[in-house]
Amino acid sequence: MKAVLFDLDGTLLDRKASLIDFVRWQAEGMLKSELIDVDSFVQRFLKLDDSGMVWKDKVYQQLISEFTIKKWSVDDLLTSYQLCFCAFSKPLAGAVEAVKSLKKSGYKLALVSNGKTPLQERNFNALGIADLFDTIIISEAVGFKKPDKAIFELTCKHLGIATSSAVFVGDSIKADIDGANNAGMFSVFIPSDHNQVCPQADAICADYSELPSIIFNAK
C-alpha cells in the first residue's frame, strides 16, 4: 500500500465531543439570557444535528422555535457555528500519533470528507496535522460525495496512485467502507464503540495505536 486516506468527522475529528463543547459555549455565552436550561439545549441540538446529517440552518431554526430565542437569528447562530466551531475541534484519542507514524513510514496521506467548504478545512486545520497531508478533498468543493467512487478515484489521482494501492479509514459503513470497497480500496472501519461491527470492512481498528500495523499488513 502506498497511501492512506482518512475521513474527518468521527474518524480523525472527535466530532461529538467537539460539538458538545461548542454548543455549550454558545449556550452559556451568546444565548445566556435566552436559556433557562443549557443542558436541554445541548441535548436537543445533538438530537436535531443527527450526527451531522442535518445542516445547521435547519437545526437552529428548530431550536429558535422550541426555546423561544428572540435576540438571535438563524444567520447569527449559523455564522457563529461556521466561524467558531473549529476552536473546539479535538482529535480522537491516538489519531494524531497514528497519522504521524504513517507519514514517517513514507505513506502518502489524504483527507476525504463529506461536508461544506471552508468549514471542514477549518475544522481539519485546527487538529494541527494538515501539513502532513498530501491532498485534502471536500465533497462540496468537488461536486460529489462519498460513497460515490468518483471522489475516491479523484483523490487517488491527486496522489498519483491506483485505488488498489490505497487504504481508506473511516467510521461510516455506507459512506466510507462501502464507498471505499466499491472503489477497490482496502477499508478500515473505526467503530464509534467497541460493540459496533462492520463485516464488510477489510479490518476494524478500535484503537488507533493498532492502525499502523493494520496498514503495514494490508494487502
Rosetta blueprint (number, residue, H / E / L):
1 M L
2 K L
3 A E
4 V E
5 L E
6 F E
7 D L
8 L L
9 D E
10 G L
11 T L
12 L L
13 L E
14 D L
15 R H
16 K H
17 A H
18 S H
19 L H
20 I H
21 D H
22 F H
23 V H
24 R H
25 W H
26 Q H
27 A H
28 E H
29 G L
30 M L
31 L L
32 K L
33 S L
34 E L
35 L L
36 I L
37 D L
38 V H
39 D H
40 S H
41 F H
42 V H
43 Q H
44 R H
45 F H
46 L H
47 K H
48 L H
49 D H
50 D L
51 S L
52 G L
53 M L
54 V L
55 W L
56 K H
57 D H
58 K H
59 V H
60 Y H
61 Q H
62 Q H
63 L H
64 I H
65 S H
66 E H
67 F L
68 T L
69 I L
70 K L
71 K L
72 W L
73 S L
74 V H
75 D H
76 D H
77 L H
78 L H
79 T H
80 S H
81 Y H
82 Q H
83 L H
84 C H
85 F H
86 C H
87 A H
88 F H
89 S L
90 K L
91 P E
92 L L
93 A L
94 G L
95 A H
96 V H
97 E H
98 A H
99 V H
100 K H
101 S H
102 L H
103 K H
104 K H
105 S L
106 G L
107 Y L
108 K E
109 L E
110 A E
111 L E
112 V E
113 S E
114 N L
115 G L
116 K L
117 T L
118 P L
119 L H
120 Q H
121 E H
122 R H
123 N H
124 F H
125 N H
126 A L
127 L L
128 G L
129 I L
130 A H
131 D H
132 L H
133 F L
134 D L
135 T E
136 I E
137 I E
138 I E
139 S H
140 E H
141 A H
142 V H
143 G L
144 F L
145 K L
146 K L
147 P L
148 D L
149 K H
150 A H
151 I H
152 F H
153 E H
154 L H
155 T H
156 C H
157 K H
158 H H
159 L H
160 G L
161 I L
162 A L
163 T H
164 S H
165 S H
166 A E
167 V E
168 F E
169 V E
170 G E
171 D L
172 S L
173 I H
174 K H
175 A H
176 D H
177 I H
178 D H
179 G H
180 A H
181 N H
182 N H
183 A L
184 G L
185 M L
186 F E
187 S E
188 V E
189 F E
190 I L
191 P L
192 S L
193 D L
194 H L
195 N L
196 Q L
197 V L
198 C L
199 P L
200 Q L
201 A L
202 D L
203 A E
204 I E
205 C L
206 A L
207 D L
208 Y H
209 S H
210 E H
211 L H
212 P H
213 S H
214 I H
215 I H
216 F H
217 N L
218 A L
219 K L
